[in-house]
Amino acid sequence: VGMSVWNDSESEITATLSFDLLDSNDVVVSASKLTQQLKPGRNAVVANLPRPARINSALEDPLLWYRIRYRFELDKNKVFSGLVALSAIAPDIYELRIAHPDKALPAHVFEVDIHAANPVTRKAIAGVQIRGRVEFDSADKPIVLAHTTNSSGDAVFAFRIPANTTDGGSVSFEARKGDQIRKEDFDFELDPRARIIINTDKLLYQPGQSLHARALVLSVDKRAIANEDIEFKLLDPDSDTVLTGTAKTNDFGVASVDWDLPDSVVLGPYFLQVALSNSDRYGSAQAATNVRISRYDLPNFTVTAKPDRSYYLPGQNAAIEVVTKYLFGKELTRGSVKLVREEEGHWDSTEHKWVVNQADTQSGELDRSGSAKFTIDLTDLQAELSREKYRRFQDLNYAAYVTDPTTGKTEQRRFQVRLSREPIHVYVSRSALLGDRAFFYISTYYPDGTPAECEVSISEGRNRYVNYGDEDIQSRGRDFLRTIKTNRFGAARIYNLQISTDPDNSDQYHGYPLIFDVRDRHGATTTYNEVFWDDSHDRILLTTDKALYGPNEQILVSAKSSQTLTGHLVVNVSRDGAVIWRGKMNLHDHHGFTVIPFAPEFTGELTISAYSLETAAPSRYEIPFGVRTVLFPHPTTLSVKVKMDRATYKPGDEVSAALNVSLPSGSGSASALGVVVVDKAVEERIRTDEEFGNGHYGFWDWNWWYPADSVGGVTLKDLEEIDLSKPLPDGMDLIAEMLLLGNGYGWADLPEIEGTQYGSETESLFRNNIKNGLELARKALLNDCATDWKFATNLDELKFVLRKAGIKPEDVVDPWGAQYHYSFGLDDRNRTITIASAGPDK
């Protein structure tokens, strides 16, 4: 142990110096004592502490948590002493922080980032020799790699997952520097996710008919999963399995099964389940859809209902026109009409039908044009909505029933009437609060979802800290901040908006209310409140120069960190769960910038993530982290052309059709085709059964590939099809930015973190030490029987209470010899004192 001692006298003096090495329980595990002559001025003192034997400890290396207690004695009246963490002064003591992907993909590179740093000072440690060993559960030959940490304390281990592997594996590391050895290991799994899409040849069946079911099975990177056994199950309305089948997927990832439905089959909604239960890798993958079995008569006419508005504001009533037509196009000129509001429904297994509760029934007759008109008084329903202050709108379900007197058949149509409290709806999304700066997006829509171009005035409520659920923000006054305009898609970005925050308030559950006054070009207005919560402790805000990129374009990435981070950020670019580019970004004054050069692999959605391993965060959810998603549009929709040999067929005629499938580029492609012929009357019956039955039946549902979310009427599928060789519509890049942000952020982008959890281990090891050291002070602060006692509400009062109990405030120190930090507050109705230690770094 080396120390500098300054003798400010003019003569040489004799000093006795002692050093004790303490463990977390204040037990001396090594000691040294010496006498030294101190010359005037600076003196170097060196003491040798024998390294203790590593015994009686569950820790791999307790050296990380040892402390040095030093004492300088000149005479009995001149004694100097202190405590310091050994890790804070030993330059080469290190811990390892390891980051790796959550899951692995066959034929892709698996990269492991390792960072060696001093656990207290976080200073990077170079020259740590690391040997890695990778073993696969399904392979005999391991992979052995070796690297040495660079000047930034970093080493990267990269290996390719075998394309034919079906299992995960394990990775182990042994690190050496001097006489220090660290060992870490972790297991990894192949990504087990599979996407299963189910379709059936028909949407509605009768007893005795055949049911053909087909499943398309794709991996997480949207590639066909071939040669896997698929299990099909058909469950009846009581969830009992009635039919099963197994089929193997072909090269297109398609498997199918055929069943003959018994004549005695129970009627009602059925559940078609598809699973890869026997798969070693995809055993947890499953999907389901609804199938309906019913004895039905085909309709000969259809019913439509047309509200006169797409939404209704307070004071407006609804005018409904019910129109009927025969399937061949002619109007139904006679018939009775019943209009009802539906409240709740349930499946009656005895009657085999869907039963609903009806209200506000009206009746009428069709006129010669095949229509009937009704007026719905919405006054009471609007009043009910106004009392539900957290609901912006309500969709009321109505049904129109029409009976043909010539046949006695009744057909129906369900429709919705939307009530809205306000003429404009305001939505705030992707909000971030970093210090006193707010970042967010705002969308303005009319109640029917149509984008509203608006002028938005943003103010800040003067009650800076609003408890969750607090109300009546506006009555406390406000301060104007900024005016913005939403574009033709009803969208706007607000960046770097300065608000009034309290830098001394560290409670992340406090919020900052913003008030939005909105006006459209027609004069419609509304006011909306949003509370921003300060959850930015581990936030890295990533931005890019744009959201949509063409071939050969580089990506400019900027970062803003809420923490003061040393060193650099690890930056990854991934697609479909696999990292395809990696780099780093240096930070200066919380900001960083980097350029990602174009690579041929840059197609479709790319997720850019940045994180820091140079903190003591104990888990993947607490490391400083940020993510951004961009898009290199890459059309993926196949073109399917069907040419029939003629337009009209008679019963019994053969149909000849030529089908052509081509890629977006125009070239042909081998494809798996599904063809079905459906009677228009059957389609109409399916529609009414879906509306008045339970659940959705149907063909391909591609929402898993293109999520249904949209901004301003634009979806991700629309973005994929954009041709960037043509001018981009005004405002489209902002819409793309908002859509991609909503699609790309999630825990799946966070790396897994391995290694010594120094912070949490320190807290655990010294918990009893701290508790015992504070016991006398705790008793004094809570001793309401003491003379002149009062519960301390500030630091002066606390010191007074301690002194009255015979305790010197300066003697109440943590295990590293530093005084505690005291904060005073309220918890519900009780006053509190929070005592915090700065920890080993003081």
Secondary structure, DSSP 8 states (H G I E B T S, - for coil): -EEEEEE-SSS-EEEEEEEEEE-TTS-EEEEEEEEEEE-SEEEEEE---------S-SSS-GGGG-EEEEEEEEETTEEEEEEEEHHHH-TT--EEEEEE-SSB-TTSEEEEEEEEE-TTT--B----EEEEEEEETT-S--EEEEEE--TTSEEEEEEE--TT--S-EEEEEEEEETTEEEEEEEEE-B---EEEEEEES-SEE-TT-EEEEEEEEEETTS-B--S-EEEEEEE-TTS-EEEEEEEE--TTSEEEEEEE--TT---EEEEEEEE-TT-TTTTT-EEEEEEEE------SEEEEEEESSS-B-TT--EEEEEEEEETTS-B--S-EEEEEEEEEEEEETTTTEEEEEEEEEEEEE--TTSEEEEEE--HHHHHHHHH-TT-SEEEEEEEEEEE-TTT--EEEEEEEEEEESSSSEEEEEEEEEETTEEEEEEEEE-TTS-B--EEEEEEEES---B-TT----GGG-EEEEEEEE--TTSEEEEEEEE----TT---TT-EEEEEEEEEETTS-EEEEEEEEE---TTBEEEEES-SB--TT--EEEEEEESS---SEEEEEEEETTEEEEEEEEEEETTEEEEEE---TT--EEEEEEEE-SSS---STTTS-EEEEEEEE------EEEEEES-S---TT----EEEEEE-TTS-B-----------HHHHHHHHHHHHHSSS---S--GGGTS-S-EETTEEHHHHHT--TTS---TTHHHHHHHHHHHHH-SGGGS-EEEE--HHHHHHHHTHHHHHHHHHHHHHHHH-TTSTT-----SHHHHHHHHHHTT--GGG-B-TTS-B-EEEEEEETTEEEEEEE---TT-
